[in-house]
């Protein structure tokens, strides 16, 4: 039985890497988990691709998952698959 009070809305946000009016790539920027119980807070999981111009960025290779866009709570891709980024279960 589904308890709709615990339901969540998951939204994916993409970035397009526009340069000189041309999209260079479209890649996942972050996922937003929003509770549908009326609480205003959401949890975001950011997909970081490394330093601008670096190898990971140029290859669109995931560098880490994090709980902030600046890399706070970052987990490398080899550890992030074990649980939600920033979770103490790793």
Order of alpha helices (4+ residues) and beta strands (2+ residues): beta-beta-beta-beta-beta-alpha-beta-beta-alpha
